[in-house]
């Protein structure tokens, strides 16, 4: 942290909705002639917290040293951002009414509802699309409903057509875009992602919903405890590479001073995501001095993986100008985030079959003799997958054989 540049420290100082007098003074000391304002704006865009720069540098008038050109740039950005956020908020309200009409259970996650719930305003947080959680069995009905309303599947490659069948149920995430191409919609039947084998959306996950009002509409939301778990899982899936995701946790905790921590820890054990929860809380406390109960501090100290994971996340969050030749592969970090040893070995095996020995670490630590030994064990299976089961010739032969049977 001591090696952060002036722009990175200023970015950290801005990454909150409110500043106390001490934080204002500290940030003021960074806004001197040595500050590269263009780099600060670039960093804020990359980390998704530009609306907070507008709040502090334009709305509050607390920092007269901000150049007028920077203020004008922030004003232009915020004007477009606010209009876009309002548009997404209205569309989310309309979609939730459609789900209710079709009697399809659905819960918005992140996006506009999180902006209102944690930040206190839909325009205070950046988001680019809408994320809605549904149940597996409802995917065909949801797809049909959205296609009838003018949405289409989001095309990712020239080989993918816009008229994929409604029964497309093989993926956990189903990406749609509206007829204008401006509103992206991510329909999810699972939250945890393909990196992890646990399932967070148990039956009780849909209980105890709260209502959030945005752009004149009331939409359902998870309770604060489950929102916190979702944020920590989402940040862990992406290795917390954007400051916005840590800021989300800090703002949620600020707006929920009476969070039920006993319930939070119980659910994190039930859903097998306790390490991800503790990592998110430790990052939030370290970067934003967010107060945590003594019980949580003790849990963080008792988890031996947290210092290693925290250090690696910070190296990725604020990379130095020169690349680090000894950077840890993503797979190693995922392995350390997984709570169950069985899931760790399952994930390691999937990495071993699909990657070279330099592309992963074992759950036992960084590259070592055991890593090389295990790689030799799975190498035959890896070669079978590469040149056999997954090869083009194998697939063509298999398809030809089935056609001959028909």
N, C-alpha and C positions, 0 to 999 in steps of 0.2 A: 504493500500500500504506500510505503514511503517513496516508491519510485514513480508514482503517478505524475503525469504532466499537470501543468496549471489548468489546462482545458478539462482534463479528466476530473480534477478535484472540483472545478466549478460545476461540471455536469452533475457530480454527486450532490453538491450543495443545492442544486435546483430541483433534484428529483424527489419532490414532496409538494403537497398542495399548500401547506402553510409553513411559515418560518418564524421561529421565535427571535427575540432580539439578538441573542448570541449567534444564531445561525445567519442572521442578516449581516452582522458585523464580520463574521468569518468569510461569507461570500463576497462582501464588499472588498475585502483585502485581496481577493483573487482577481478582481475585475480591473486590473491595472493596465499600463501600456504594454506589458509583455504578453498579455493574453491575445491569442489568435482567435478572433471572433468567428471567422469563417470556419475554422476547424471545430469550434464549439457547436456551431449550428449543424455541421456535418455529423458530429458525434450524437447530437440530440436526435437527429433523424434516424441514425443507425440504431440507436437504443430505444427509440419510440417514446420520447418524453418531451418533444417540442412544445406541446400545449402548456406544459409547466413552465417553460422558459417564457412564454407569452404572459402567463399569469404574474410571474415575478418581475419581469423586466418592462412590461407595458402596463398592465392593469394596476399594480400596486404603487408605482412611482417611487419605490424605495431605493432605486439604484440609478441616480442621475448620470453616472459615468457610462451608461450604455449608449453607444453611438446612435444617432437618429436613423442612419441607414439600416442598422440591425433591428431597431424597433419597427421600421416600416416593413422589413422583410417578415418579421414575426406577425405583424398585423395582417399582411396579405395571406400568409399561411393559415392563420387562425380563422380568417373569414371563410376560406374554402373548407377547412377542416370542420368547422361548426356546421356548415350547410350539409356536408357529407354525413356527419354524425347524425344530424336530425333526420336525413333521408333514411338512413339505415334503421334508426329508432322507429320511425313510422312503419317501415316495411316489416320490422320484427313484430310490432303490434298487430299488423294485418295478418301476418302468417300465424301468429298464435291464436287469433280468432278462427282462422281456417282449420287449424289443428283441433280446436275445441268443437267446431261444427262437425268435423269428421270423427269426433270422439277418439282421437289419437293422443295418448299421453306424450307430452314433449316439454323439455325444460331448456330454456336458453342458458348457455354457459359462456363466461367471459363477455367480450363485446360490450354493447350498450348497457346491459343490466349490471355488469361489474362496474362500469364507469359510474353509474348512479349509486350503486350500493356502497362502493369503497371510496370513490373520489368525490362524491356529492354532486356530480354533474356530468351529463353525457358528453360534453365537449372537453372535459378535462383529461381524457385518456384517448390515446390513438388506437384505432382498430380498423382493419381493412375489410372484414367480412362478418358474417353472422354464423355463430356456432350453435347448433341445436342438438340436444341429446334425445334420442328416441330408443325404443326397444327393438331388439333384433327382428321379432316377428312382424313389426309394423313397417319394415323397410319397403316392401312392394307397394303398400298403400300410400306411403309418403311419396315415393317416386312417382306414382301415378297422379297424385294430387298436384305435385309441383309441375309436372310436365303439362297437365291440363291448364295450369295457371300461367303458362308461358315460359317457365324455366326450362333450361336444357342442361344436359350433362356438360360439365366443363371439360373441354378438349385439352389434353396434355401433349398429344403428339399427332402428326399427320395421319397415322394409321388408325387413330381412334375416331369413330364417327360420332355425330351429335345425336344419333337415334339409337343409342344402346338400349337393349331390352329393359322393360320395367323390372323384370325379375333379377336384376343385377344385385346379388346379395353376397358376393364373394369377398368384398372389402369391408373393412370396418368404417371407413370414411367414404362418404358419397358427396362429391363436389358438384354443385350446380351454379349456374349463373343466370341472371334474369335476361329478358329480351333486350335490354339496353346494353348489357355487358358491364354495367357499373356495379351491380350488387352480387357479390359472391356469397354462396350459401354452403356451409359445411355441415352435412347431416352425419352425426356420429352415433353409433350404437354401442361404442366402448370408449372409454377415456384413457385407459392406461397405455395404449400404443403397442405396436408389434414388438418392441424391445423387451416387454415384460409379459409374463404369462398369467399374472394374477388378474382377477376381474373385480373392479371396484363397484360396478353398478349392480349390486345385489338388490333384492326386492325392497329392503328397507331404505335403500338409497333414494327412493322416490318419495319417502315419507317426510313429514315436517317441512313442507315447502313454505316459503314466504312470498309476498307480493312486492314487486318493484314497479313504481310509476315512472314511465318515460314517454315523453312527447304525447301526453294525454291518454296513454294506454297503460293498463295494469297487466303486467306479465309475471308468470311464476319464476321463482328462483330457488336454488338450493338454500338451505339454512347456512349461516355463517361458518359453522364447523366444517361442513362438506365443501363449501366454496374454498376454504383454506386448503383442504386436502387436494382439491382439483388443481389449484394454483401451484402447489408444490410438486404434484405429479407432472403437470404440463411443463413447468420450468425444468424439472429433471430430465424429461424426454428430450429437451433441447439444450441440455447441459448449461442452463441459465446463461446463455450467451448474450442476452439483451437485458440491460438494466431495468427496463420496464417491468419485467416479470418479477424482479425482486421488489421493485417499488409497489407492485400490486399487493404483495403480501404485507408490506409495511402500511399501506393505506387501509387495507382491510382490518388489520389489527388496531389501527388508530380509530377507525370508525366503529369497532366492536370491542370496547373496553371490557365487557363482561362475557367474553367468549368462554364457553364451557370447556376447559382444558382437559378435564377428566374424560369427557366424551370424545374429545379430539384424539387423545392418546389411545383410547379404547378402539375407536374406529381405525386408526392407523395400524394397530395390531391386527384387527380383523381383516382389513384390506391388504395387509402385508406391504405397507408403504411408509413405515415408520422412519426409515433412514432418509427417505426423500423429504418427509415432513421436517425432521430435525435439521437437515441440510438447508432447506429453505429458511427456517427460523434463524439458524446461525448466520447465514448470509445477511438476512435482514437486520439482525442485531449488530453485526459487524459494520455494515455500510451505513445504516441509518440510526444506530444506537436505539433501536426499538426496544422498550422494556419488555422483559419476559419474566414470568414467575420463576421462583427459585427451583421449583420442580422441573421446569423445562431446561434450565441451565444444567441441572444435575443429569438429566437425560442426555443432553448434548455431550457433556463431559464423559459419560459412561459409554458412549458410542465411539469406539476407537477409529472408525472409518471417517468420521466427520472432519478432523483436521486435514487429512489427505485430500478428501473431496473438495473441501472449501478452498484449499490452496490451488488445486487444479482448475476450479471454476474461475477463480480470480485471475489466473494466468490467461484464461481464454476470454474473460470479460474485458480485461484491459491488456491486450497483447503489447509487447514491446515492439519497437521498430524492426528489430532483427528477429527473424524466425528462430524459434527454439528447436535445435536439432533433436533434443531429447523429449519432445512433447509426447504426452501419453495418448495412445489411441482412444477413441471414444468408447470402444468396446470395454476397455479396462474400467472406465468410469461407470458404465452401466452395470458391470458385474458387481462393483462395490456398492451400488445403490439397491441391488436386489436383496431382499431380506432372507429369503428361503434358500438354503444351500442347494436343494434339488433344482430350483429354478436357475441358480447360478450355473450349475454344470450343464443344464439344458441349453442355456444361452451360449456358454463357452463352446459347446459342441457345434452349435450352428455357426459360430464364428470360425471354428477350426476347419470345418468342412468347406467353407466358402472363401477363406482368406489364406494369405501366406503366413508364415510363422512370425513375421515382423508386424502383422496387422492386428494383433490382439495380445492380451495378457491373460494369465490364468487368475482365478479367484484368489490364488495364494500370493499374488503380488506381481510386480513388473517382470520383465523378461528374465528368465532364470533357467537353470538346467531342467527343472520340472516342466517348464513351458516347452522346451525343445523335445523332451521325452514324450510328452503328450501329443505334440504335433506329429511326431513320427508314428504314433499309434493311429491317429486319425487320417494320416496322409492317404492310405489306400481308399478310404471312403470319400475323401475329397476328390481324388482323381476319378473315382467312379461317377461322382456327381458332375464333374466338369466335362468329362469326355464320354460319359454314358448317359445317365438319366436326363441331364439337362442339355445334351448336345442336340444340334439341329438334325443330324443324321438319325439319331435314336428316335426323335419325335416323328420324323418323316416315315421311318420304318414302322413305327407303332401305328401311325395314322393309316398307312397303306394296308397293314394287316387287318385293322378293324374294317376298312372299306371292303376288303376281300371277303370278310365274314358276312357283311351285309349283303 
